[in-house]
Amino acid sequence: MLTTSNLLLTDRRKIREEWKKSEFQLGVEIDIIRKWCKTQKHLPEIPCDNTIEYFLTNCKFSIEKTKQNLDMYYTIPNLLPEMYENKHPCRDNMQMVKEVVYMIPLPRLTEDLHRITVVKFKDSDPDLFVPVDYSSFLFRNIFEIKNREDLTLGEIFVIDFKYFKFGHVIKISPLFAKNCAFILEKVWSNRLRELHFINAPVYIDRIMALVKAFFSKKLQERVYIHSDMEELFKMVPRELLPSDYGGQEPSLDEFQRVWSEKFEENKERFTTLDTLKVNESLRPEKLENSEILGYHGNFKKIEVD
């Protein structure tokens, strides 16, 4: 039975073994990050141990990169307020996102310890598509649950274009696409392993043009466009998918219902998240222009691990 407690099943022991980290070693590195956070007076809170482990794992246990990504996790709402402010999952605009699209991380990991997320529009009306709200639902709200409860070696996305029309594409501006790429690089640490497109439209080349504009050749090689479901099943285990696709997991509707319960259970955390602001006047070293302004001043292709 699907409940809010089994939405994100993981195997922390196996993932730690992949990085050759004992529980003692992990504890030492978490403590290093925690102590560092306490010295960073501009940060609004000390993250919980699960969040620190999540960032350490995403950053391949590089202490310096983990510091940078955690700092950016708290800083980015100030840099991109349009993607973070007024995005509490209980707000009307976020409720509307759930009415129009499924964004569902699936509960079981692949054999390679990757998490599959399915994205599918329910409605073909482009007027209901507000790109910044949809991205915020993923990058802010789902990510907040994941960094506190999940642990993986990478992310796999299956994007179903059945109800995605050309009217949706033209609402995606270059600046918006750049902002999404920035979040993937600076907060998610580019743990994107595979991107699978199903029911691809005839204008898929326009979508691929966006990918090519902002992502490296390495990521472009991880994009797979499938002509039918059997092709997808050769790469993504069928049994891990929702019943909508012939898999063994519950339906997308059922996942949506239980994820709504999950957000409700965590509404106090999201209310707190709304108040967490970095105090730039207390930052020990100022952010360099090259890190933020330079990025937005150029069409920079981001690299992936």
Order of alpha helices (4+ residues) and beta strands (2+ residues): alpha-alpha-alpha-alpha-alpha-beta-beta-alpha-alpha-beta-alpha-alpha-beta-alpha-alpha-beta-alpha-alpha-alpha-alpha
